[in-house]
């Protein structure tokens, strides 16, 4: 039995029951993939259900305003994802659903991973989307690298053709790899329970205790942090957007003290205004005279 067949057998018995796995609708799959970026699976489930109730189709989403979309996305963070989704929906309503990985990739807001995921999960194409989880499993299995990095993706992709089955449920292999990564092949893996342990090139390294488990298996993101502030700017921009969303309208002069209890006019005035201007440029909020609104 091939490693992929062994993995699929394990997946049929142990795979997670997730709502977006019960559909081949490219719209629903795209929503799940975008929501799952930077957000834990358990949190996404409820947001996914609510979103589809509000915007059940490409057309419903395409007709939504920026304010409608931002209200519906509230709580997920990285709000530009929501506007990107709406813009993709507008394109698809006009031009139709892409039918190839290359066509998906031409849409602004869709990268190589998402294009491959849509091709595999919605259109049953024989392709392998590579994210952090699949990189970790296949980097270990194929090459014995305990903690693979982004630079290893090219090596992994070269071996994709030999790993994916040519018949049967090859389109379920990525989902099986996701679940293996989430349940067994974690940062500190439980190799003794892994269905691939006998053919994995890293299993013996972990089982022998010869691998040092780092605090982080991926580099910490480089984010701008204003001098003296506890959090990166991203957190404070999120607070500005939440303030505007929940109040409907807010005076610019009041923003600083509302988002930061340690706000200092002399030190932080330009910083807050720069964040406001970025939100305006991104289409998240609008500024009229001294008022901000969605």
Secondary structure by P-SEA (a helix, b strand, c coil): ccaaaaaaaaaaaccccccccccccaaaaaaaaaaacccccccaaaaaaaaaaacccaaaaaaccaaaaaaaacccccaaaaaaaaaaaaaaaaccccccaaaaaacccccaaaaaaaaaccccccbbbbcaaaaaaaaaaccccccccccaaaaaaaaccccccccccccaaaaaaaaaaacccccccccccccccccccaaaaaaaccccccccccccccccccccccccaaaaaaaaaaaaaaaccccccaaaaaacccccccccaaaaaaaaaaaaaacccccccccccc
